[in-house]
């Protein structure tokens, strides 16, 4: 079973990130967290890597359905995605598969939300790849 789906876009890291944010918002998903792995590696290990960031995307209504039904399932939220520079002007956008992740619970509400979130994220990927 796959745990992610992705696409590679041509452009600068910042331009791809802006495009992802815009399309996520159009799918009623907002970026609620961001981890700059490149900066952390530089600061903590003096190691230089290409741009690499981990994000959390969330639709509060969907998250509430999961948390209301199964509060401990919050450890599986939000929907994570990454952006990283594979090569100059080649940016990979990879989303976790919420069906796989929320499928770890016994909650039917979480399974349903996983399916709805997957549909949204697949539309984002399709639009990014177009």
Phi, psi and omega in degrees: 000132180282146179253357181205164170219148189211171173211158176246130181245151176264132180146179178285159178303312183295321180291322177292317179301317179297320178296316179299312180302316181297312182291322176302314180300322179293340175262016181060037176239130178247152175279119183250350177207154180209130177239119179270092184296323178303312181293321180295314179299320179296312183290319187269333185231004184052036182250128178266127174228165175293161178309132180207120180226146176248131182238156170244128178248144186212143165246110186304325179295318178293318179299319180298322179299318180292310184294322178298321183278319186216086185307324181290344179290352175302337177294343181264002182250158354279188176285113180278147170214158180233153169232132174211154180271111180282322178204165179309127180064021174234100186250124178270133173243120184229125179254140171294152177272108183296336176294316179296312184292309181287345174292349177289342181271168174263002186276123177295325177298318178295320178297318179296315179297321177303317178295317179295317179294320178300316179303316179298313182293324176294324175295322177299311179301314179301317182290324177294320182285340183290000000 
